[in-house]
Amino acid sequence: MRYDLLLQALQGASFATVLRTLSDLQHVLDSLSTGEVETSQGFKRHIYEQSYQRLVLFHSKLLTRAPQRIKTYGEATATFLDYMFSLIPMDETTSFVDLGAGVGNVVFYVALMKGCRSFGIELVTTTVEVGHSFINYLLQQTRAHHMKADGVVLRQGDMLHDLECRSLLQGADVIFINNVMFDEQDHTGMTLNSRIRTTLLPLMKDGARIVSMVPFLGKPGEKTGHDKEVCVP
């Protein structure tokens, strides 16, 4: 084993991260000694977080300077996504769609941790280009550790009009929408939230769950006539 590469990867990491990584490494070694090949969730998360820091944070200035990116509203963290998993059961049979996927971090994390098909669409071209580099790097890392994270797609396009996105929404089990900035009005006076409600919501199957950052179908506690949404503030 190349321990020099492990030490290089952990350089600059916090003491807690080093301890967690060593613990995960011991788990992997114990599993190999007993013939088990399942990788711990903690080790998967470590690979994901290290890759995010190396690729996405390195390009953070490029993302904020993208011509189309007027405002940023942050990426969902692994801790947040783990909390989402506790609210909505997901497994390898789940079909997941992320509307406004950014660099695809949510798309990949869901596929990595749950082994399911995961699709994301993002309007901003520069963001998608960084996202493709991030996902390709993550795929190299996960395959090197014999982890499965296939079925990940990050697509550049307009979620309201993209034909592939509209098709996948019809069969999606979980739809993730980071809609913090979706209430700004366009030149017609419509918001993106309202356009999603009128254009995309009717495509979603009965039983599909919408995970949003702020209330999407109505105000907190308001009866909307839909049982699809799970708001995770």
C-alpha positions in Angstrom: 0.0 0.0 0.0 1.3 3.5 -0.9 1.2 5.1 2.6 3.2 8.1 1.2 0.2 8.9 -1.1 -2.2 8.6 1.9 -0.1 11.0 3.9 0.1 13.4 1.0 -3.7 13.3 0.6 -4.2 14.1 4.3 -1.7 17.0 4.4 -3.4 20.0 5.8 -6.4 18.1 7.0 -7.8 18.6 10.5 -6.9 16.2 13.3 -10.5 14.9 13.4 -10.3 14.1 9.6 -7.0 12.2 10.0 -8.5 10.1 12.9 -11.6 9.4 10.9 -9.6 8.4 7.8 -7.3 6.1 9.8 -10.3 4.5 11.4 -12.0 4.0 7.9 -8.7 2.6 6.6 -8.5 0.1 9.4 -12.1 -1.0 8.7 -11.1 -1.6 5.0 -8.0 -3.6 6.0 -10.1 -5.7 8.4 -12.7 -6.3 5.7 -10.1 -7.4 3.2 -8.5 -9.8 5.8 -11.9 -11.4 6.3 -12.8 -11.5 2.6 -15.4 -8.7 2.9 -15.3 -6.0 0.2 -18.0 -3.6 1.3 -16.6 -0.1 1.8 -17.8 1.9 4.8 -20.0 4.9 4.3 -17.5 7.0 6.2 -14.7 6.2 3.8 -16.9 7.0 0.9 -17.7 10.3 2.4 -14.0 11.0 3.0 -13.2 10.4 -0.7 -16.1 12.6 -1.7 -15.1 15.5 0.6 -11.4 15.4 -0.3 -12.3 15.4 -4.0 -14.7 18.4 -3.5 -12.0 20.4 -1.8 -9.4 19.7 -4.5 -11.5 20.3 -7.5 -14.5 22.5 -6.7 -13.1 24.8 -4.1 -10.0 25.3 -6.3 -12.3 26.6 -9.0 -14.5 28.7 -6.7 -13.3 32.0 -8.1 -14.0 30.8 -11.7 -17.5 29.8 -10.7 -18.4 33.1 -9.0 -17.0 35.0 -12.1 -19.1 33.0 -14.6 -21.0 35.5 -16.8 -24.3 33.7 -16.3 -24.0 33.2 -12.6 -25.6 36.4 -11.1 -25.8 35.1 -7.5 -24.6 32.0 -5.6 -26.4 30.3 -2.9 -24.1 27.6 -1.7 -23.8 23.9 -2.4 -25.5 21.3 -0.2 -23.0 19.7 2.2 -22.6 15.9 2.9 -24.0 16.4 6.3 -27.1 18.0 4.9 -27.5 15.1 2.3 -27.1 12.5 5.1 -29.9 14.2 6.9 -32.0 14.0 3.7 -31.3 10.3 3.6 -32.7 10.0 7.1 -36.0 11.5 6.0 -36.4 9.7 2.6 -35.6 6.0 2.2 -33.4 5.6 -0.9 -31.6 2.6 -2.4 -30.2 1.3 -5.7 -33.7 1.2 -7.3 -34.3 4.9 -6.7 -34.3 7.4 -9.6 -33.0 10.8 -8.4 -33.1 14.1 -10.3 -31.5 17.4 -9.2 -32.9 20.6 -10.8 -30.3 23.3 -10.8 -27.5 20.8 -10.0 -24.5 23.2 -9.9 -21.3 21.2 -10.1 -23.1 17.9 -9.6 -22.0 17.3 -6.0 -25.4 16.2 -4.9 -25.9 14.0 -7.9 -22.7 12.2 -7.3 -23.0 11.9 -3.5 -26.5 10.3 -3.9 -25.2 7.8 -6.5 -22.1 7.0 -4.3 -23.9 6.5 -1.0 -27.1 4.9 -2.4 -26.0 3.3 -5.6 -28.9 4.6 -7.6 -29.3 6.4 -10.9 -28.7 10.1 -10.5 -29.3 12.9 -13.0 -28.7 16.6 -12.7 -29.3 19.6 -14.9 -27.6 23.0 -14.6 -28.0 26.1 -16.8 -24.6 27.7 -16.4 -22.1 26.3 -18.8 -18.9 27.1 -16.8 -20.4 25.4 -13.7 -21.1 22.3 -15.7 -17.6 22.2 -17.1 -16.2 22.4 -13.6 -18.7 19.7 -12.5 -17.6 17.3 -15.3 -14.0 17.6 -14.1 -15.1 17.0 -10.5 -17.2 14.0 -11.4 -14.5 12.5 -13.6 -12.0 12.9 -10.8 -14.4 11.3 -8.3 -15.0 8.4 -10.6 -11.3 7.7 -10.8 -11.0 7.8 -7.1 -14.0 5.6 -6.4 -13.1 3.0 -9.0 -9.6 2.9 -7.6 -11.2 1.9 -4.2 -13.6 -0.5 -5.9 -16.6 1.7 -5.1 -19.7 1.8 -7.3 -20.9 5.2 -8.4 -22.2 4.6 -11.9 -25.3 6.1 -13.5 -24.3 9.7 -12.8 -25.2 12.3 -15.4 -24.7 16.1 -15.2 -26.3 17.8 -18.2 -26.1 21.5 -19.3 -29.5 22.9 -20.2 -32.7 24.6 -19.2 -34.7 22.5 -16.8 -38.0 23.8 -18.1 -37.4 22.9 -21.7 -34.8 20.1 -21.8 -36.4 17.0 -23.3 -34.3 14.5 -21.4 -34.9 16.2 -18.1 -38.6 16.3 -18.7 -38.6 12.6 -19.6 -36.6 11.6 -16.5 -38.9 13.6 -14.2 -41.8 11.4 -15.2 -40.2 8.4 -13.6 -38.2 10.2 -10.8 -38.7 9.0 -7.2 -36.9 11.9 -5.6 -36.5 15.4 -7.0 -34.0 17.7 -5.3 -34.4 21.5 -5.8 -32.0 24.0 -4.2 -34.5 26.8 -4.7 -33.2 29.5 -2.4 -32.9 31.9 -5.3 -35.9 30.7 -7.3 -38.3 33.4 -6.1 -36.8 36.3 -8.1 -39.1 37.5 -10.8 -38.1 37.5 -14.5 -39.1 40.1 -17.1 -42.6 38.6 -17.3 -43.2 38.8 -13.5 -42.9 35.0 -13.1 -40.5 33.3 -10.7 -38.7 30.1 -11.4 -40.5 28.4 -8.6 -43.8 29.3 -10.2 -42.7 28.0 -13.6 -41.6 24.7 -12.1 -45.0 24.4 -10.4 -46.9 25.0 -13.6 -44.5 23.3 -16.1 -42.7 20.4 -14.3 -44.8 19.5 -11.3 -47.6 18.0 -13.6 -44.9 15.7 -15.1 -44.0 14.1 -11.8 -45.6 10.7 -10.9 -47.7 10.1 -7.9 -45.6 9.3 -4.9 -42.6 11.3 -6.1 -40.9 13.3 -3.3 -39.6 16.9 -3.8 -36.8 17.9 -1.5 -36.5 21.7 -1.4 -34.4 24.1 0.6 -37.3 26.5 1.2 -41.1 25.8 0.9 -41.8 25.1 -2.7 -45.5 24.3 -3.0 -46.7 26.7 -0.4 -45.9 28.5 2.8 -45.0 26.5 5.9 -48.1 24.8 7.3 -50.2 25.7 4.2 -52.4 23.1 2.6 -51.3 22.8 -1.0 -53.3 19.8 -2.2 -50.0 18.0 -2.8 -48.2 15.5 -0.6 -44.9 15.4 -2.6 -42.8 17.9 -0.9 -40.3 17.5 2.0 -38.9 20.9 2.9 -35.4 20.6 4.5 -34.4 24.1 5.8 
